[in-house]
Amino acid sequence: MAADMTQQKRNLRWLLAGMVIGILISTRFWRQGVRSLVKNRTTYGRRRARVTSPALIINRWSGDGKADEIGLADAARKRGLRVIMLERGDELATLAHDAISAGSDAIGMAGGDGSLALVAGVAMERDVPFFCIPVGTRNHFALDLGLDRDDPLAALAAVDKGDLLTVDSATANGHVFINNVSLGVYAIAVHREGYREAKTETISAVVKEAAEDPDSLPPLRFATPDGKRHEQVPLVLISNNPYVFTGPPDYGRRLRLDAGRLGVTTVTSLSGSEDFALQALADLPNVQDWETGSLRVESNTAIEAGVDGEALKFTSPLTLEIRPKSLRVLVPQGTKPGFVPRRDAMVAKFLDLAQLGGEDDEAEGIEA
């Protein structure tokens, strides 16, 4: 009887010890998760914006005429912005250069991501802040920047009651992009006539063709981190900061815009994927993801690419590079860039961490 009691006590001590160890281990991982969450939320360097002569270029055709629909030009003029309406035949880069040469100390773009990237490139070249008004179809850059795509006019507050943030940009053979560059089936689809009017149908048709005849794909030579050389792959996506798969409607979001790394995703085979759907991209076999500072892609022919949704061609080799903290961006005061997964957001709310360090970082000028 005494022996049984002794054994029960020993078992209880081991049980308690195991519980303590489990709590310590789980607490360690919990703390790591919280630190990661806080880092993703609060380490952007920011300071108050001080601009006196901002100019805004408006693409009236972007987003099926959204700028005219919401009265963007009038609202911008009331805030003291110089408004430049894009006309047929105008060169965006020229308009931006001319505005800065005429005295504008900040340059903005109201349009889609391709237009934003062009004007952002000029802003970096001329060393003035950039701002954007999301009136395009998707506006992924504005989304990850923390702007409200459902209220484009709210973004105008960036120029008079805003914060100045520093984020990354990237280049493809010197051409600036702010979201991503796609090679392979998506690039083929973007270059096809009628893509704009029937995006899903065009992409599906191209993918089906590639699955049935892989040799029809253009040669794309590059190396993956495992040291393997690839000669011909269906898809390569290179992004300004890595994406995480988030499901519809946007599918991909970035945790940060200032991590200083390219995100690379490649699908190395479409075999058995004749029923390929874009929604299933994250579940495909033969997918590799990694981060890097640069990527070199070679081909025997000109390389077709989708650059922030625009159809472009590059001579081989194509060199893609990250430009850490190269773009100064004006955003409305308090805007928080980056995506926080729902689970982490719930933890942050529960622990009241969503605002942790935010005001202190701003007051002390903490840089990432």
C-alpha positions in Angstrom: 0.0 0.0 0.0 2.8 2.4 1.0 4.6 1.5 -2.2 1.5 2.3 -4.3 1.2 5.7 -2.6 4.9 6.4 -3.2 4.5 5.6 -6.9 1.4 7.7 -7.2 3.3 10.7 -5.7 6.1 10.1 -8.1 3.7 10.0 -11.0 2.0 13.2 -9.8 5.4 14.9 -9.6 6.3 13.8 -13.1 2.9 15.0 -14.3 3.4 18.4 -12.7 6.9 18.6 -14.1 5.7 17.8 -17.6 3.0 20.4 -17.3 5.5 23.0 -16.2 7.9 22.1 -19.1 4.9 22.3 -21.5 3.9 25.7 -20.2 7.5 27.0 -20.5 7.9 25.7 -24.0 4.5 27.0 -25.1 5.2 30.3 -23.5 8.5 30.6 -25.3 6.8 30.0 -28.7 3.9 32.3 -27.7 6.4 35.1 -26.9 8.2 34.6 -30.2 4.8 34.8 -32.0 4.0 38.0 -30.1 7.3 39.5 -30.9 6.9 38.7 -34.5 3.4 40.2 -34.5 4.6 43.4 -32.8 7.5 43.7 -35.2 5.2 43.4 -38.2 2.9 46.1 -36.7 5.1 48.7 -35.3 8.6 49.1 -36.7 8.0 51.4 -39.6 10.0 54.6 -39.3 7.7 57.6 -39.8 7.7 61.3 -39.4 5.2 64.0 -40.1 4.9 65.1 -43.7 5.7 68.7 -44.6 4.9 69.4 -48.3 3.6 72.7 -49.7 3.1 72.1 -53.4 1.9 68.6 -54.1 0.8 67.5 -57.6 -1.5 64.7 -58.5 -1.7 63.0 -61.8 -5.2 61.4 -62.5 -5.9 58.6 -64.9 -9.6 59.2 -65.5 -10.0 55.8 -67.3 -8.6 53.7 -64.5 -11.0 51.5 -62.6 -13.8 52.1 -65.2 -13.8 55.9 -64.5 -13.7 55.8 -60.7 -11.9 59.1 -60.4 -14.6 61.0 -62.2 -17.3 59.1 -60.4 -16.1 60.2 -56.9 -15.1 63.7 -58.0 -11.5 63.2 -57.2 -10.1 66.2 -59.2 -12.4 68.7 -57.4 -11.6 67.2 -54.0 -7.9 67.4 -54.7 -8.0 71.0 -55.9 -10.0 72.0 -52.7 -7.0 70.6 -50.7 -4.6 72.8 -52.7 -3.2 70.1 -54.9 -2.1 70.8 -58.5 -4.2 68.4 -60.6 -2.9 67.0 -63.9 -5.3 65.0 -65.9 -3.8 62.2 -68.0 -4.8 62.6 -71.7 -4.5 60.1 -74.6 -1.0 60.0 -75.8 0.6 61.5 -72.6 3.7 59.9 -71.1 3.2 59.5 -67.3 6.9 59.8 -66.6 7.1 63.1 -68.6 4.1 64.5 -66.7 5.7 63.6 -63.4 9.1 65.1 -64.3 7.5 68.3 -65.6 5.4 68.7 -62.4 8.5 68.4 -60.2 10.5 70.7 -62.4 7.7 73.3 -62.1 8.1 73.2 -58.3 6.0 70.3 -56.9 7.6 68.9 -53.8 5.5 65.7 -53.8 4.1 63.7 -56.7 1.1 61.5 -56.6 -0.7 59.1 -58.9 -4.4 58.1 -59.0 -4.6 55.0 -61.1 -3.7 51.3 -61.3 -0.5 49.7 -60.0 1.3 50.0 -63.3 0.8 53.7 -63.4 1.7 54.0 -59.7 5.0 52.3 -60.3 6.0 54.6 -63.2 5.3 57.7 -61.1 7.0 56.2 -58.0 10.1 55.6 -60.1 10.2 59.3 -61.1 9.7 60.3 -57.4 12.7 58.3 -56.4 14.8 59.6 -59.3 13.9 63.2 -58.3 14.1 62.6 -54.6 10.6 63.7 -53.7 7.9 61.9 -51.7 5.3 59.8 -53.5 1.6 59.3 -52.7 -1.1 57.3 -54.3 -4.9 57.4 -54.6 -6.5 53.9 -55.1 -8.8 54.3 -58.1 -7.6 51.3 -60.1 -9.1 47.9 -60.4 -7.3 46.1 -57.6 -4.6 48.5 -56.2 -2.6 45.9 -54.4 0.1 48.4 -53.4 -2.4 50.7 -51.8 -3.9 47.7 -50.0 -0.6 46.6 -48.5 0.3 50.2 -47.8 -2.7 50.3 -45.5 -5.0 52.6 -47.5 -8.8 52.1 -47.8 -9.5 51.1 -51.3 -13.2 51.7 -50.7 -12.6 55.3 -49.8 -10.1 56.7 -52.3 -10.7 60.3 -51.2 -9.5 59.6 -47.7 -6.0 59.0 -49.2 -5.8 62.8 -50.0 -5.2 63.4 -46.3 -1.6 62.2 -46.9 -0.5 65.6 -48.2 -1.7 67.8 -45.4 -2.2 65.6 -42.4 0.0 62.7 -43.3 3.0 60.6 -42.3 6.1 60.0 -44.3 7.1 56.3 -44.5 10.1 54.6 -46.2 9.4 51.4 -48.0 11.1 49.1 -50.5 10.9 49.1 -54.3 12.3 46.7 -56.8 13.6 46.7 -60.4 13.5 44.5 -63.4 16.5 45.5 -65.7 16.2 48.9 -64.1 12.4 49.2 -64.6 10.7 50.0 -61.2 8.0 47.7 -59.9 6.2 48.0 -56.6 4.2 44.8 -56.5 5.5 41.9 -58.7 6.8 40.6 -61.9 5.3 37.4 -63.4 7.0 35.2 -66.0 5.6 32.2 -67.8 1.8 31.5 -68.3 0.6 34.7 -66.6 2.9 36.8 -68.7 1.8 35.0 -71.8 -1.8 35.8 -70.9 -1.1 39.4 -70.2 0.4 39.8 -73.6 -2.6 38.3 -75.4 -5.2 40.4 -77.1 -8.4 40.6 -75.2 -6.8 39.9 -71.8 -8.2 43.0 -70.1 -11.7 42.2 -71.1 -11.5 38.5 -70.1 -8.7 37.9 -67.7 -9.8 34.7 -66.1 -10.8 33.0 -69.4 -7.5 34.1 -71.0 -5.3 32.8 -68.1 -7.2 29.5 -68.0 -6.8 29.0 -71.7 -3.0 29.7 -71.5 -2.6 27.3 -68.5 -4.5 24.6 -70.3 -2.3 24.9 -73.4 0.8 24.8 -71.2 -0.4 21.7 -69.3 -1.1 19.9 -72.6 2.1 20.9 -74.3 4.8 21.9 -71.8 7.3 22.4 -74.7 5.3 25.4 -75.9 6.5 27.4 -72.9 9.2 29.9 -73.5 12.7 29.0 -72.1 13.4 30.5 -68.7 16.7 29.6 -67.2 17.4 30.2 -63.5 18.5 28.4 -60.3 16.5 27.6 -57.2 18.1 27.6 -53.7 18.6 23.8 -53.9 21.2 24.4 -56.6 19.0 22.9 -59.4 19.0 24.7 -62.7 15.7 25.1 -64.5 15.3 25.5 -68.2 11.6 25.8 -68.8 9.0 26.3 -66.1 5.3 27.3 -66.3 5.4 30.2 -63.8 7.8 32.4 -61.9 6.5 35.2 -59.6 9.0 37.7 -58.2 7.6 40.2 -55.7 8.7 43.3 -53.9 8.7 41.7 -50.5 7.3 38.2 -50.0 3.6 37.4 -50.3 1.6 35.1 -48.1 -1.4 33.3 -49.5 -4.6 34.8 -48.1 -7.4 33.5 -50.3 -10.0 35.5 -52.1 -10.5 38.3 -53.1 -6.8 39.3 -53.2 -5.1 35.9 -52.7 -1.7 37.4 -51.9 -0.8 40.0 -49.2 2.6 41.2 -47.9 3.3 41.2 -44.1 5.7 44.1 -44.7 6.8 46.5 -47.4 10.3 47.2 -45.9 11.8 43.7 -45.3 14.5 44.3 -48.0 13.9 41.0 -49.8 12.4 39.8 -53.0 9.9 37.0 -52.7 10.1 34.3 -55.4 7.6 31.6 -56.1 8.0 29.2 -59.0 5.7 26.4 -60.2 8.0 23.9 -61.9 5.4 21.6 -63.5 1.8 21.7 -64.5 1.6 17.9 -65.2 -1.7 16.6 -64.0 -3.0 20.1 -63.6 -5.3 20.4 -66.6 -8.1 21.6 -64.2 -5.8 24.3 -62.8 -7.5 27.1 -61.0 -5.9 30.3 -59.8 -7.5 29.7 -56.3 -5.5 26.5 -56.0 -2.1 28.0 -56.6 -1.0 27.6 -53.0 -1.9 23.9 -53.1 -0.1 22.9 -56.3 2.7 20.3 -56.2 6.1 21.4 -57.5 5.9 24.8 -55.9 9.1 26.4 -54.5 9.2 29.6 -52.4 12.2 31.5 -51.2 13.5 35.0 -50.5 16.5 36.7 -52.1 18.1 40.0 -52.8 18.3 39.4 -56.5 17.4 36.9 -59.2 18.8 36.4 -62.7 16.6 34.8 -65.5 18.0 34.0 -68.9 16.3 33.1 -72.2 17.1 32.6 -75.9 14.4 35.1 -76.8 13.0 38.3 -75.4 11.4 37.7 -72.1 7.7 38.5 -71.8 6.6 39.7 -68.4 3.6 41.0 -66.5 5.0 43.9 -64.4 2.5 45.2 -61.9 -0.1 43.9 -64.4 1.4 45.6 -67.4 2.7 43.7 -70.5 6.4 44.4 -71.0 9.3 42.7 -72.7 12.9 42.5 -71.5 16.1 41.5 -73.2 18.0 38.5 -71.7 19.3 38.3 -69.1 16.6 39.7 -66.9 18.0 40.9 -63.5 15.5 41.5 -60.7 16.7 43.3 -57.6 15.3 44.7 -54.4 16.0 48.3 -53.5 15.6 48.5 -49.7 13.9 51.6 -48.3 14.3 53.5 -51.5 10.8 55.0 -51.8 9.4 57.7 -49.5 5.6 57.5 -49.3 3.1 59.9 -47.9 0.1 58.2 -46.2 -2.7 59.6 -44.0 -1.7 60.0 -40.4 -1.8 56.7 -38.5 -1.9 54.4 -41.5 -0.4 51.0 -40.7 1.2 49.2 -43.7 1.4 45.5 -44.0 -0.9 42.6 -43.6 -1.6 40.9 -40.2 -3.2 37.4 -40.5 -6.6 37.2 -38.8 -5.3 34.8 -36.2 -2.5 37.2 -35.2 -4.9 40.1 -35.3 -7.2 38.3 -32.8 -4.3 37.7 -30.5 -3.2 41.3 -30.8 -6.7 42.5 -29.9 -6.9 40.1 -27.0 -3.5 41.2 -25.6 -4.1 44.9 -26.6 -0.9 44.7 -28.7 -2.3 46.3 -31.8 -1.1 49.7 -30.7 1.9 48.6 -28.7 4.9 50.8 -29.4 3.0 52.7 -32.2 2.9 56.0 -30.5 6.3 55.5 -28.8 7.9 54.6 -32.1 6.5 57.7 -33.7 7.5 60.0 -30.8 11.1 58.6 -30.6 11.6 58.2 -34.4 12.4 54.5 -34.2 13.6 53.2 -37.5 13.0 49.6 -38.7 
